[in-house]
Amino acid sequence: MIFLYQLNESFAVNQALGWEKGANWYHTQEMIHRFLSRGLQHIKENE
């Protein structure tokens, strides 16, 4: 399920950014990566 979420999220983000890999794209991807990593870490710590 997480894979499907990430796949759909990636498509939606790329579409919203106009499919351009510029500074904004890299910044957005980094924010999403940190958000997901921290969420997964929280789940792991609380299992």
C-alpha positions as CSV (number, residue, x, y, z in Angstrom):
1,M,0.0,0.0,0.0
2,I,2.8,2.4,0.8
3,F,4.3,1.7,-2.7
4,L,0.9,2.6,-4.3
5,Y,0.6,5.7,-2.3
6,Q,4.1,6.8,-3.2
7,L,3.6,6.1,-6.9
8,N,0.3,8.1,-7.0
9,E,1.9,10.9,-4.9
10,S,4.8,11.1,-7.2
11,F,2.6,11.4,-10.2
12,A,0.4,14.1,-8.6
13,V,3.4,16.1,-7.5
14,N,5.1,15.9,-10.9
15,Q,1.9,16.9,-12.6
16,A,1.3,19.8,-10.2
17,L,4.9,21.1,-10.9
18,G,4.4,20.9,-14.6
19,W,6.8,18.0,-15.1
20,E,9.8,20.3,-14.8
21,K,12.8,19.1,-12.8
22,G,14.0,22.4,-11.4
23,A,15.0,23.7,-8.0
24,N,11.4,23.6,-6.9
25,W,11.0,20.0,-7.9
26,Y,14.1,18.9,-5.9
27,H,13.0,20.9,-2.9
28,T,9.5,19.4,-3.0
29,Q,10.9,15.8,-3.4
30,E,13.2,16.4,-0.4
31,M,10.3,17.6,1.8
32,I,8.2,14.6,0.8
33,H,11.1,12.2,1.5
34,R,11.6,13.7,5.0
35,F,7.9,13.5,5.7
36,L,7.7,9.9,4.7
37,S,10.9,8.9,6.4
38,R,9.9,10.4,9.7
39,G,6.4,8.9,9.5
40,L,7.8,5.4,8.8
41,Q,10.4,5.9,11.6
42,H,7.6,6.8,14.0
43,I,5.6,3.7,13.0
44,K,8.7,1.5,13.5
45,E,9.4,3.0,16.9
46,N,5.8,2.4,18.1
47,E,5.3,-1.2,16.9
